[in-house]
């Protein structure tokens, strides 16, 4: 372990819950920021209607075959 000596300063029963708790808080803050600052994400969760594709242009008529 690269930083194994940290546990001589901080007890693992205190340090690990603080680490995991801070990761959880940061993840919640990031998700809240995405929900509040984008227009597409709430629509995605609400099941917004998909944008209809434009109708395809008709194919040009083929030239008559020569005999």
PDB file of N, CA, C, O and CB in Angstrom:
ATOM      1  N   UNK A   1       0.849  -1.166   0.000  1.00  0.00           N
ATOM      2  CA  UNK A   1       0.000   0.000   0.000  1.00  0.00           C
ATOM      3  C   UNK A   1       0.897   1.232   0.000  1.00  0.00           C
ATOM      4  O   UNK A   1       1.827   1.333   0.801  1.00  0.00           O
ATOM      5  CB  UNK A   1      -0.967  -0.004   1.219  1.00  0.00           C
ATOM      6  N   UNK A   2       0.620   2.141  -0.878  1.00  0.00           N
ATOM      7  CA  UNK A   2       1.455   3.320  -1.060  1.00  0.00           C
ATOM      8  C   UNK A   2       1.397   4.248   0.158  1.00  0.00           C
ATOM      9  O   UNK A   2       2.430   4.748   0.602  1.00  0.00           O
ATOM     10  CB  UNK A   2       1.025   4.073  -2.312  1.00  0.00           C
ATOM     11  N   UNK A   3       0.217   4.478   0.692  1.00  0.00           N
ATOM     12  CA  UNK A   3       0.050   5.407   1.810  1.00  0.00           C
ATOM     13  C   UNK A   3      -0.352   4.662   3.087  1.00  0.00           C
ATOM     14  O   UNK A   3      -1.184   5.152   3.851  1.00  0.00           O
ATOM     15  CB  UNK A   3      -1.004   6.475   1.463  1.00  0.00           C
ATOM     16  N   UNK A   4       0.223   3.502   3.319  1.00  0.00           N
ATOM     17  CA  UNK A   4      -0.157   2.666   4.454  1.00  0.00           C
ATOM     18  C   UNK A   4       0.127   3.289   5.811  1.00  0.00           C
ATOM     19  O   UNK A   4      -0.542   2.960   6.791  1.00  0.00           O
ATOM     20  CB  UNK A   4       0.547   1.366   4.365  1.00  0.00           C
ATOM     21  N   UNK A   5       1.095   4.174   5.886  1.00  0.00           N
ATOM     22  CA  UNK A   5       1.446   4.765   7.178  1.00  0.00           C
ATOM     23  C   UNK A   5       0.442   5.804   7.653  1.00  0.00           C
ATOM     24  O   UNK A   5       0.536   6.258   8.794  1.00  0.00           O
ATOM     25  CB  UNK A   5       2.807   5.392   7.096  1.00  0.00           C
ATOM     26  N   UNK A   6      -0.523   6.199   6.813  1.00  0.00           N
ATOM     27  CA  UNK A   6      -1.539   7.157   7.241  1.00  0.00           C
ATOM     28  C   UNK A   6      -2.333   6.609   8.416  1.00  0.00           C
ATOM     29  O   UNK A   6      -2.824   7.370   9.250  1.00  0.00           O
ATOM     30  CB  UNK A   6      -2.479   7.501   6.081  1.00  0.00           C
ATOM     31  N   UNK A   7      -2.461   5.270   8.483  1.00  0.00           N
ATOM     32  CA  UNK A   7      -3.269   4.664   9.542  1.00  0.00           C
ATOM     33  C   UNK A   7      -2.544   4.685  10.884  1.00  0.00           C
ATOM     34  O   UNK A   7      -3.135   4.303  11.895  1.00  0.00           O
ATOM     35  CB  UNK A   7      -3.633   3.230   9.171  1.00  0.00           C
ATOM     36  N   UNK A   8      -1.274   5.120  10.929  1.00  0.00           N
ATOM     37  CA  UNK A   8      -0.610   5.355  12.218  1.00  0.00           C
ATOM     38  C   UNK A   8      -1.022   6.697  12.782  1.00  0.00           C
ATOM     39  O   UNK A   8      -0.846   6.943  13.975  1.00  0.00           O
ATOM     40  CB  UNK A   8       0.921   5.290  12.067  1.00  0.00           C
ATOM     41  N   UNK A   9      -1.570   7.574  11.949  1.00  0.00           N
ATOM     42  CA  UNK A   9      -2.013   8.902  12.377  1.00  0.00           C
ATOM     43  C   UNK A   9      -3.526   8.927  12.565  1.00  0.00           C
ATOM     44  O   UNK A   9      -4.027   9.473  13.547  1.00  0.00           O
ATOM     45  CB  UNK A   9      -1.585   9.972  11.354  1.00  0.00           C
ATOM     46  N   UNK A  10      -4.252   8.332  11.613  1.00  0.00           N
ATOM     47  CA  UNK A  10      -5.714   8.331  11.632  1.00  0.00           C
ATOM     48  C   UNK A  10      -6.174   6.897  11.807  1.00  0.00           C
ATOM     49  O   UNK A  10      -5.746   6.004  11.076  1.00  0.00           O
ATOM     50  CB  UNK A  10      -6.312   8.962  10.326  1.00  0.00           C
ATOM     51  N   UNK A  11      -7.039   6.681  12.770  1.00  0.00           N
ATOM     52  CA  UNK A  11      -7.586   5.351  13.023  1.00  0.00           C
ATOM     53  C   UNK A  11      -8.488   4.945  11.844  1.00  0.00           C
ATOM     54  O   UNK A  11      -9.313   5.753  11.419  1.00  0.00           O
ATOM     55  CB  UNK A  11      -8.382   5.324  14.375  1.00  0.00           C
ATOM     56  N   UNK A  12      -8.359   3.731  11.307  1.00  0.00           N
ATOM     57  CA  UNK A  12      -9.198   3.317  10.178  1.00  0.00           C
ATOM     58  C   UNK A  12     -10.693   3.352  10.473  1.00  0.00           C
ATOM     59  O   UNK A  12     -11.491   3.544   9.556  1.00  0.00           O
ATOM     60  CB  UNK A  12      -8.817   1.936   9.755  1.00  0.00           C
ATOM     61  N   UNK A  13     -11.085   3.173  11.720  1.00  0.00           N
ATOM     62  CA  UNK A  13     -12.517   3.220  12.040  1.00  0.00           C
ATOM     63  C   UNK A  13     -13.061   4.641  11.936  1.00  0.00           C
ATOM     64  O   UNK A  13     -14.275   4.835  11.896  1.00  0.00           O
ATOM     65  CB  UNK A  13     -12.769   2.666  13.449  1.00  0.00           C
ATOM     66  N   UNK A  14     -12.188   5.624  11.893  1.00  0.00           N
ATOM     67  CA  UNK A  14     -12.603   7.019  11.699  1.00  0.00           C
ATOM     68  C   UNK A  14     -12.333   7.437  10.258  1.00  0.00           C
ATOM     69  O   UNK A  14     -13.180   8.070   9.627  1.00  0.00           O
ATOM     70  CB  UNK A  14     -11.860   7.965  12.688  1.00  0.00           C
ATOM     71  N   UNK A  15     -11.170   7.092   9.737  1.00  0.00           N
ATOM     72  CA  UNK A  15     -10.749   7.554   8.421  1.00  0.00           C
ATOM     73  C   UNK A  15     -11.559   6.989   7.274  1.00  0.00           C
ATOM     74  O   UNK A  15     -11.924   7.723   6.356  1.00  0.00           O
ATOM     75  CB  UNK A  15      -9.329   7.220   8.214  1.00  0.00           C
ATOM     76  N   UNK A  16     -11.846   5.701   7.310  1.00  0.00           N
ATOM     77  CA  UNK A  16     -12.597   5.094   6.206  1.00  0.00           C
ATOM     78  C   UNK A  16     -14.030   5.623   6.091  1.00  0.00           C
ATOM     79  O   UNK A  16     -14.461   5.940   4.982  1.00  0.00           O
ATOM     80  CB  UNK A  16     -12.631   3.592   6.379  1.00  0.00           C
ATOM     81  N   UNK A  17     -14.778   5.731   7.183  1.00  0.00           N
ATOM     82  CA  UNK A  17     -16.111   6.334   7.041  1.00  0.00           C
ATOM     83  C   UNK A  17     -16.061   7.782   6.559  1.00  0.00           C
ATOM     84  O   UNK A  17     -16.929   8.210   5.798  1.00  0.00           O
ATOM     85  CB  UNK A  17     -16.845   6.271   8.362  1.00  0.00           C
ATOM     86  N   UNK A  18     -15.055   8.539   6.996  1.00  0.00           N
ATOM     87  CA  UNK A  18     -14.929   9.915   6.505  1.00  0.00           C
ATOM     88  C   UNK A  18     -14.626   9.941   5.013  1.00  0.00           C
ATOM     89  O   UNK A  18     -15.192  10.751   4.279  1.00  0.00           O
ATOM     90  CB  UNK A  18     -13.831  10.659   7.273  1.00  0.00           C
ATOM     91  N   UNK A  19     -13.746   9.066   4.563  1.00  0.00           N
ATOM     92  CA  UNK A  19     -13.409   9.000   3.147  1.00  0.00           C
ATOM     93  C   UNK A  19     -14.630   8.608   2.321  1.00  0.00           C
ATOM     94  O   UNK A  19     -14.960   9.276   1.341  1.00  0.00           O
ATOM     95  CB  UNK A  19     -12.266   8.006   2.913  1.00  0.00           C
ATOM     96  N   UNK A  20     -15.291   7.540   2.711  1.00  0.00           N
ATOM     97  CA  UNK A  20     -16.454   7.066   1.949  1.00  0.00           C
ATOM     98  C   UNK A  20     -17.612   8.060   2.020  1.00  0.00           C
ATOM     99  O   UNK A  20     -18.337   8.246   1.043  1.00  0.00           O
ATOM    100  CB  UNK A  20     -16.911   5.697   2.469  1.00  0.00           C
ATOM    101  N   UNK A  21     -17.779   8.690   3.166  1.00  0.00           N
ATOM    102  CA  UNK A  21     -18.825   9.699   3.307  1.00  0.00           C
ATOM    103  C   UNK A  21     -18.567  10.907   2.423  1.00  0.00           C
ATOM    104  O   UNK A  21     -19.496  11.447   1.821  1.00  0.00           O
ATOM    105  CB  UNK A  21     -18.940  10.137   4.753  1.00  0.00           C
ATOM    106  N   UNK A  22     -17.308  11.337   2.340  1.00  0.00           N
ATOM    107  CA  UNK A  22     -16.994  12.490   1.484  1.00  0.00           C
ATOM    108  C   UNK A  22     -17.179  12.145   0.005  1.00  0.00           C
ATOM    109  O   UNK A  22     -17.620  12.994  -0.770  1.00  0.00           O
ATOM    110  CB  UNK A  22     -15.550  12.968   1.737  1.00  0.00           C
ATOM    111  N   UNK A  23     -16.857  10.940  -0.392  1.00  0.00           N
ATOM    112  CA  UNK A  23     -17.085  10.522  -1.777  1.00  0.00           C
ATOM    113  C   UNK A  23     -18.585  10.524  -2.078  1.00  0.00           C
ATOM    114  O   UNK A  23     -19.000  10.938  -3.160  1.00  0.00           O
ATOM    115  CB  UNK A  23     -16.478   9.113  -2.036  1.00  0.00           C
ATOM    116  N   UNK A  24     -19.384  10.068  -1.138  1.00  0.00           N
ATOM    117  CA  UNK A  24     -20.838  10.045  -1.326  1.00  0.00           C
ATOM    118  C   UNK A  24     -21.392  11.458  -1.455  1.00  0.00           C
ATOM    119  O   UNK A  24     -22.225  11.722  -2.322  1.00  0.00           O
ATOM    120  CB  UNK A  24     -21.520   9.317  -0.158  1.00  0.00           C
ATOM    121  N   UNK A  25     -20.939  12.359  -0.606  1.00  0.00           N
ATOM    122  CA  UNK A  25     -21.417  13.748  -0.653  1.00  0.00           C
ATOM    123  C   UNK A  25     -21.037  14.401  -1.978  1.00  0.00           C
ATOM    124  O   UNK A  25     -21.849  15.111  -2.572  1.00  0.00           O
ATOM    125  CB  UNK A  25     -20.840  14.564   0.526  1.00  0.00           C
ATOM    126  N   UNK A  26     -19.823  14.171  -2.441  1.00  0.00           N
ATOM    127  CA  UNK A  26     -19.390  14.749  -3.716  1.00  0.00           C
ATOM    128  C   UNK A  26     -20.233  14.202  -4.861  1.00  0.00           C
ATOM    129  O   UNK A  26     -20.623  14.957  -5.752  1.00  0.00           O
ATOM    130  CB  UNK A  26     -17.896  14.457  -3.967  1.00  0.00           C
ATOM    131  N   UNK A  27     -20.522  12.897  -4.855  1.00  0.00           N
ATOM    132  CA  UNK A  27     -21.339  12.299  -5.924  1.00  0.00           C
ATOM    133  C   UNK A  27     -22.748  12.886  -5.925  1.00  0.00           C
ATOM    134  O   UNK A  27     -23.308  13.147  -6.990  1.00  0.00           O
ATOM    135  CB  UNK A  27     -21.407  10.764  -5.760  1.00  0.00           C
ATOM    136  N   UNK A  28     -23.319  13.093  -4.754  1.00  0.00           N
ATOM    137  CA  UNK A  28     -24.663  13.681  -4.672  1.00  0.00           C
ATOM    138  C   UNK A  28     -24.647  15.113  -5.180  1.00  0.00           C
ATOM    139  O   UNK A  28     -25.569  15.527  -5.883  1.00  0.00           O
ATOM    140  CB  UNK A  28     -25.192  13.637  -3.225  1.00  0.00           C
ATOM    141  N   UNK A  29     -23.613  15.878  -4.836  1.00  0.00           N
ATOM    142  CA  UNK A  29     -23.511  17.261  -5.313  1.00  0.00           C
ATOM    143  C   UNK A  29     -23.363  17.325  -6.836  1.00  0.00           C
ATOM    144  O   UNK A  29     -23.947  18.199  -7.477  1.00  0.00           O
ATOM    145  CB  UNK A  29     -22.324  17.961  -4.645  1.00  0.00           C
ATOM    146  N   UNK A  30     -22.601  16.424  -7.406  1.00  0.00           N
ATOM    147  CA  UNK A  30     -22.443  16.405  -8.861  1.00  0.00           C
ATOM    148  C   UNK A  30     -23.766  16.063  -9.534  1.00  0.00           C
ATOM    149  O   UNK A  30     -24.135  16.689 -10.527  1.00  0.00           O
ATOM    150  CB  UNK A  30     -21.354  15.394  -9.278  1.00  0.00           C
ATOM    151  N   UNK A  31     -24.482  15.078  -9.004  1.00  0.00           N
ATOM    152  CA  UNK A  31     -25.773  14.721  -9.595  1.00  0.00           C
ATOM    153  C   UNK A  31     -26.776  15.865  -9.453  1.00  0.00           C
ATOM    154  O   UNK A  31     -27.547  16.119 -10.378  1.00  0.00           O
ATOM    155  CB  UNK A  31     -26.329  13.447  -8.939  1.00  0.00           C
ATOM    156  N   UNK A  32     -26.783  16.540  -8.344  1.00  0.00           N
ATOM    157  CA  UNK A  32     -27.683  17.679  -8.156  1.00  0.00           C
ATOM    158  C   UNK A  32     -27.348  18.797  -9.133  1.00  0.00           C
ATOM    159  O   UNK A  32     -28.250  19.435  -9.675  1.00  0.00           O
ATOM    160  CB  UNK A  32     -27.604  18.198  -6.712  1.00  0.00           C
ATOM    161  N   UNK A  33     -26.063  19.040  -9.364  1.00  0.00           N
ATOM    162  CA  UNK A  33     -25.665  20.072 -10.317  1.00  0.00           C
ATOM    163  C   UNK A  33     -26.118  19.713 -11.730  1.00  0.00           C
ATOM    164  O   UNK A  33     -26.569  20.585 -12.472  1.00  0.00           O
ATOM    165  CB  UNK A  33     -24.144  20.273 -10.283  1.00  0.00           C
ATOM    166  N   UNK A  34     -26.004  18.452 -12.108  1.00  0.00           N
ATOM    167  CA  UNK A  34     -26.448  18.032 -13.442  1.00  0.00           C
ATOM    168  C   UNK A  34     -27.961  18.215 -13.558  1.00  0.00           C
ATOM    169  O   UNK A  34     -28.446  18.701 -14.580  1.00  0.00           O
ATOM    170  CB  UNK A  34     -26.054  16.550 -13.720  1.00  0.00           C
ATOM    171  N   UNK A  35     -28.700  17.837 -12.535  1.00  0.00           N
ATOM    172  CA  UNK A  35     -30.153  17.979 -12.588  1.00  0.00           C
ATOM    173  C   UNK A  35     -30.591  19.432 -12.673  1.00  0.00           C
ATOM    174  O   UNK A  35     -31.562  19.744 -13.362  1.00  0.00           O
ATOM    175  CB  UNK A  35     -30.780  17.334 -11.377  1.00  0.00           C
ATOM    176  N   UNK A  36     -29.890  20.325 -11.986  1.00  0.00           N
ATOM    177  CA  UNK A  36     -30.297  21.723 -11.932  1.00  0.00           C
ATOM    178  C   UNK A  36     -29.786  22.546 -13.107  1.00  0.00           C
ATOM    179  O   UNK A  36     -30.341  23.610 -13.381  1.00  0.00           O
ATOM    180  CB  UNK A  36     -29.822  22.335 -10.653  1.00  0.00           C
ATOM    181  N   UNK A  37     -28.760  22.101 -13.803  1.00  0.00           N
ATOM    182  CA  UNK A  37     -28.133  22.940 -14.821  1.00  0.00           C
ATOM    183  C   UNK A  37     -28.261  22.422 -16.240  1.00  0.00           C
ATOM    184  O   UNK A  37     -27.652  22.985 -17.150  1.00  0.00           O
ATOM    185  CB  UNK A  37     -26.707  23.101 -14.505  1.00  0.00           C
ATOM    186  N   UNK A  38     -29.027  21.376 -16.458  1.00  0.00           N
ATOM    187  CA  UNK A  38     -29.250  20.891 -17.815  1.00  0.00           C
ATOM    188  C   UNK A  38     -30.747  20.810 -18.075  1.00  0.00           C
ATOM    189  O   UNK A  38     -31.547  20.629 -17.158  1.00  0.00           O
ATOM    190  CB  UNK A  38     -28.576  19.509 -18.033  1.00  0.00           C
ATOM    191  N   UNK A  39     -31.100  20.946 -19.332  1.00  0.00           N
ATOM    192  CA  UNK A  39     -32.513  20.852 -19.700  1.00  0.00           C
ATOM    193  C   UNK A  39     -32.882  19.436 -20.118  1.00  0.00           C
ATOM    194  O   UNK A  39     -34.040  19.038 -19.989  1.00  0.00           O
ATOM    195  CB  UNK A  39     -32.834  21.830 -20.828  1.00  0.00           C
ATOM    196  N   UNK A  40     -31.925  18.678 -20.611  1.00  0.00           N
ATOM    197  CA  UNK A  40     -32.235  17.368 -21.164  1.00  0.00           C
ATOM    198  C   UNK A  40     -32.370  16.291 -20.099  1.00  0.00           C
ATOM    199  O   UNK A  40     -33.121  15.336 -20.300  1.00  0.00           O
ATOM    200  CB  UNK A  40     -31.176  16.970 -22.145  1.00  0.00           C
ATOM    201  N   UNK A  41     -31.677  16.407 -18.978  1.00  0.00           N
ATOM    202  CA  UNK A  41     -31.681  15.319 -18.000  1.00  0.00           C
ATOM    203  C   UNK A  41     -33.039  15.138 -17.321  1.00  0.00           C
ATOM    204  O   UNK A  41     -33.505  14.003 -17.222  1.00  0.00           O
ATOM    205  CB  UNK A  41     -30.623  15.571 -16.950  1.00  0.00           C
ATOM    206  N   UNK A  42     -33.694  16.198 -16.850  1.00  0.00           N
ATOM    207  CA  UNK A  42     -35.045  15.996 -16.283  1.00  0.00           C
ATOM    208  C   UNK A  42     -36.038  15.463 -17.320  1.00  0.00           C
ATOM    209  O   UNK A  42     -36.915  14.665 -16.990  1.00  0.00           O
ATOM    210  CB  UNK A  42     -35.575  17.312 -15.704  1.00  0.00           C
ATOM    211  N   UNK A  43     -35.896  15.904 -18.565  1.00  0.00           N
ATOM    212  CA  UNK A  43     -36.783  15.378 -19.610  1.00  0.00           C
ATOM    213  C   UNK A  43     -36.527  13.894 -19.828  1.00  0.00           C
ATOM    214  O   UNK A  43     -37.457  13.128 -20.081  1.00  0.00           O
ATOM    215  CB  UNK A  43     -36.588  16.150 -20.931  1.00  0.00           C
ATOM    216  N   UNK A  44     -35.279  13.497 -19.731  1.00  0.00           N
ATOM    217  CA  UNK A  44     -34.922  12.081 -19.885  1.00  0.00           C
ATOM    218  C   UNK A  44     -35.588  11.247 -18.795  1.00  0.00           C
ATOM    219  O   UNK A  44     -36.132  10.177 -19.066  1.00  0.00           O
ATOM    220  CB  UNK A  44     -33.384  11.894 -19.840  1.00  0.00           C
ATOM    221  N   UNK A  45     -35.542  11.748 -17.556  1.00  0.00           N
ATOM    222  CA  UNK A  45     -36.160  11.018 -16.451  1.00  0.00           C
ATOM    223  C   UNK A  45     -37.680  10.993 -16.561  1.00  0.00           C
ATOM    224  O   UNK A  45     -38.315  10.039 -16.111  1.00  0.00           O
ATOM    225  CB  UNK A  45     -35.753  11.635 -15.126  1.00  0.00           C
ATOM    226  N   UNK A  46     -38.271  12.028 -17.152  1.00  0.00           N
ATOM    227  CA  UNK A  46     -39.720  12.093 -17.305  1.00  0.00           C
ATOM    228  C   UNK A  46     -40.189  11.313 -18.517  1.00  0.00           C
ATOM    229  O   UNK A  46     -41.394  11.179 -18.728  1.00  0.00           O
ATOM    230  CB  UNK A  46     -40.174  13.532 -17.411  1.00  0.00           C
ATOM    231  N   UNK A  47     -39.280  10.801 -19.309  1.00  0.00           N
ATOM    232  CA  UNK A  47     -39.668  10.034 -20.491  1.00  0.00           C
ATOM    233  C   UNK A  47     -40.141  10.921 -21.609  1.00  0.00           C
ATOM    234  O   UNK A  47     -41.144  10.624 -22.258  1.00  0.00           O
ATOM    235  CB  UNK A  47     -40.743   9.045 -20.145  1.00  0.00           C
ATOM    236  N   UNK A  48     -39.431  12.014 -21.848  1.00  0.00           N
ATOM    237  CA  UNK A  48     -39.796  12.962 -22.899  1.00  0.00           C
ATOM    238  C   UNK A  48     -39.912  12.275 -24.248  1.00  0.00           C
ATOM    239  O   UNK A  48     -39.222  11.295 -24.531  1.00  0.00           O
ATOM    240  CB  UNK A  48     -38.773  14.089 -22.977  1.00  0.00           C
ATOM    241  N   UNK A  49     -40.791  12.805 -25.063  1.00  0.00           N
ATOM    242  CA  UNK A  49     -41.017  12.219 -26.390  1.00  0.00           C
ATOM    243  C   UNK A  49     -39.767  12.369 -27.240  1.00  0.00           C
ATOM    244  O   UNK A  49     -39.082  13.391 -27.189  1.00  0.00           O
ATOM    245  CB  UNK A  49     -42.227  12.884 -27.090  1.00  0.00           C
ATOM    246  N   UNK A  50     -39.488  11.361 -28.004  1.00  0.00           N
ATOM    247  CA  UNK A  50     -38.340  11.392 -28.904  1.00  0.00           C
ATOM    248  C   UNK A  50     -38.645  12.311 -30.069  1.00  0.00           C
ATOM    249  O   UNK A  50     -39.794  12.430 -30.494  1.00  0.00           O
ATOM    250  CB  UNK A  50     -37.984   9.972 -29.405  1.00  0.00           C
ATOM    251  N   UNK A  51     -37.624  12.952 -30.578  1.00  0.00           N
ATOM    252  CA  UNK A  51     -37.797  13.827 -31.729  1.00  0.00           C
ATOM    253  C   UNK A  51     -38.023  12.953 -32.952  1.00  0.00           C
ATOM    254  O   UNK A  51     -37.258  12.027 -33.222  1.00  0.00           O
ATOM    255  CB  UNK A  51     -36.562  14.768 -31.926  1.00  0.00           C
ATOM    256  N   UNK A  52     -39.088  13.261 -33.687  1.00  0.00           N
ATOM    257  CA  UNK A  52     -39.415  12.466 -34.874  1.00  0.00           C
ATOM    258  C   UNK A  52     -38.393  12.756 -35.970  1.00  0.00           C
ATOM    259  O   UNK A  52     -37.986  13.899 -36.176  1.00  0.00           O
ATOM    260  CB  UNK A  52     -40.863  12.773 -35.374  1.00  0.00           C
ATOM    261  N   UNK A  53     -38.000  11.722 -36.649  1.00  0.00           N
ATOM    262  CA  UNK A  53     -37.040  11.873 -37.741  1.00  0.00           C
ATOM    263  C   UNK A  53     -37.739  12.512 -38.943  1.00  0.00           C
ATOM    264  O   UNK A  53     -38.922  12.276 -39.188  1.00  0.00           O
ATOM    265  CB  UNK A  53     -36.417  10.495 -38.131  1.00  0.00           C
ATOM    266  N   UNK A  54     -36.994  13.314 -39.677  1.00  0.00           N
ATOM    267  CA  UNK A  54     -37.548  13.942 -40.871  1.00  0.00           C
ATOM    268  C   UNK A  54     -37.787  12.864 -41.929  1.00  0.00           C
ATOM    269  O   UNK A  54     -37.010  11.914 -42.033  1.00  0.00           O
ATOM    270  CB  UNK A  54     -36.595  15.056 -41.412  1.00  0.00           C
ATOM    271  N   UNK A  55     -38.854  13.005 -42.712  1.00  0.00           N
ATOM    272  CA  UNK A  55     -39.114  11.993 -43.740  1.00  0.00           C
ATOM    273  C   UNK A  55     -37.979  11.998 -44.767  1.00  0.00           C
ATOM    274  O   UNK A  55     -37.428  13.043 -45.112  1.00  0.00           O
ATOM    275  CB  UNK A  55     -40.484  12.252 -44.438  1.00  0.00           C
ATOM    276  N   UNK A  56     -37.657  10.824 -45.229  1.00  0.00           N
ATOM    277  CA  UNK A  56     -36.580  10.681 -46.202  1.00  0.00           C
ATOM    278  C   UNK A  56     -37.017  11.244 -47.547  1.00  0.00           C
ATOM    279  O   UNK A  56     -38.183  11.137 -47.928  1.00  0.00           O
ATOM    280  CB  UNK A  56     -36.163   9.205 -46.344  1.00  0.00           C
ATOM    281  N   UNK A  57     -36.075  11.841 -48.257  1.00  0.00           N
ATOM    282  CA  UNK A  57     -36.372  12.375 -49.588  1.00  0.00           C
ATOM    283  C   UNK A  57     -36.608  11.201 -50.541  1.00  0.00           C
ATOM    284  O   UNK A  57     -35.938  10.173 -50.445  1.00  0.00           O
ATOM    285  CB  UNK A  57     -35.205  13.294 -50.106  1.00  0.00           C
ATOM    286  N   UNK A  58     -37.566  11.360 -51.464  1.00  0.00           N
ATOM    287  CA  UNK A  58     -37.808  10.256 -52.392  1.00  0.00           C
ATOM    288  C   UNK A  58     -36.588  10.022 -53.284  1.00  0.00           C
ATOM    289  O   UNK A  58     -35.881  10.958 -53.658  1.00  0.00           O
ATOM    290  CB  UNK A  58     -39.053  10.542 -53.255  1.00  0.00           C
ATOM    291  N   UNK A  59     -36.367   8.789 -53.605  1.00  0.00           N
ATOM    292  CA  UNK A  59     -35.239   8.433 -54.456  1.00  0.00           C
ATOM    293  C   UNK A  59     -35.530   8.892 -55.885  1.00  0.00           C
ATOM    294  O   UNK A  59     -36.676   8.837 -56.332  1.00  0.00           O
ATOM    295  CB  UNK A  59     -34.964   6.899 -54.408  1.00  0.00           C
ATOM    296  N   UNK A  60     -34.503   9.342 -56.600  1.00  0.00           N
ATOM    297  CA  UNK A  60     -34.750   9.773 -57.992  1.00  0.00           C
ATOM    298  C   UNK A  60     -35.163   8.567 -58.853  1.00  0.00           C
ATOM    299  O   UNK A  60     -34.730   7.434 -58.640  1.00  0.00           O
ATOM    300  CB  UNK A  60     -33.472  10.460 -58.595  1.00  0.00           C
ATOM    301  N   UNK A  61     -36.005   8.868 -59.815  1.00  0.00           N
ATOM    302  CA  UNK A  61     -36.492   7.805 -60.709  1.00  0.00           C
ATOM    303  C   UNK A  61     -35.338   7.274 -61.543  1.00  0.00           C
ATOM    304  O   UNK A  61     -34.479   8.037 -61.986  1.00  0.00           O
ATOM    305  CB  UNK A  61     -37.631   8.326 -61.631  1.00  0.00           C
ATOM    306  N   UNK A  62     -35.322   5.986 -61.752  1.00  0.00           N
ATOM    307  CA  UNK A  62     -34.264   5.370 -62.550  1.00  0.00           C
ATOM    308  C   UNK A  62     -34.523   5.616 -64.025  1.00  0.00           C
ATOM    309  O   UNK A  62     -35.672   5.678 -64.463  1.00  0.00           O
ATOM    310  CB  UNK A  62     -34.166   3.857 -62.263  1.00  0.00           C
ATOM    311  N   UNK A  63     -33.459   5.754 -64.780  1.00  0.00           N
ATOM    312  CA  UNK A  63     -33.596   5.955 -66.225  1.00  0.00           C
ATOM    313  C   UNK A  63     -34.111   4.656 -66.846  1.00  0.00           C
ATOM    314  O   UNK A  63     -33.787   3.571 -66.365  1.00  0.00           O
ATOM    315  CB  UNK A  63     -32.229   6.386 -66.874  1.00  0.00           C
ATOM    316  N   UNK A  64     -34.904   4.759 -67.901  1.00  0.00           N
ATOM    317  CA  UNK A  64     -35.401   3.549 -68.544  1.00  0.00           C
ATOM    318  C   UNK A  64     -34.242   2.730 -69.137  1.00  0.00           C
ATOM    319  O   UNK A  64     -33.263   3.281 -69.641  1.00  0.00           O
ATOM    320  CB  UNK A  64     -36.421   3.910 -69.642  1.00  0.00           C
ATOM    321  N   UNK A  65     -34.379   1.444 -69.064  1.00  0.00           N
ATOM    322  CA  UNK A  65     -33.347   0.560 -69.574  1.00  0.00           C
ATOM    323  C   UNK A  65     -33.329   0.587 -71.095  1.00  0.00           C
ATOM    324  O   UNK A  65     -34.387   0.623 -71.724  1.00  0.00           O
ATOM    325  CB  UNK A  65     -33.561  -0.866 -69.067  1.00  0.00           C
ATOM    326  N   UNK A  66     -32.150   0.571 -71.692  1.00  0.00           N
ATOM    327  CA  UNK A  66     -32.037   0.562 -73.151  1.00  0.00           C
ATOM    328  C   UNK A  66     -32.169  -0.860 -73.658  1.00  0.00           C
ATOM    329  O   UNK A  66     -31.706  -1.808 -73.023  1.00  0.00           O
ATOM    330  CB  UNK A  66     -30.695   1.180 -73.611  1.00  0.00           C
ATOM    331  N   UNK A  67     -32.809  -0.997 -74.817  1.00  0.00           N
ATOM    332  CA  UNK A  67     -33.035  -2.315 -75.392  1.00  0.00           C
ATOM    333  C   UNK A  67     -31.967  -2.682 -76.358  1.00  0.00           C
ATOM    334  O   UNK A  67     -32.005  -3.768 -76.937  1.00  0.00           O
ATOM    335  CB  UNK A  67     -34.360  -2.380 -76.064  1.00  0.00           C
TER     336      UNK A  67
END
